[in-house]
């Protein structure tokens, strides 16, 4: 499993990527934009206490997640053809 951190930066929408997908945190809208996802990848969003907040299956290469509010989240992306990826999001 691979894990790194995305931090909230006011008025920025820094694009980051890894070998599997790209992601951007829109701090003004509270939206996490994922791109270059594999079809049928499962995307999970957990809060800092481990409670599942969202669960989505990617049907296209991009997916937008509206974060429930400010806080710390763990984004987990799973696809049978790749290793599971996890990102810590501080918003």
C-alpha angles and dihedrals in degrees: 000000000000122000135177136153137262115197129198113250116184115246094002135112102188114185116222131176145184131194093284109036146357126236139190129189112213100204095189094054097031089233129140112208116202121191138176090038119160115246112266094018111152115229120197128184119198129183122232091271092056097255114146108242101172139010121188136168114215111235092172135028093267135054133178120209121194106215113229092232142302115324144085119304138178116219114202123189120190131182124165091232095054139043117267115267127205129189129188111223120198110192 
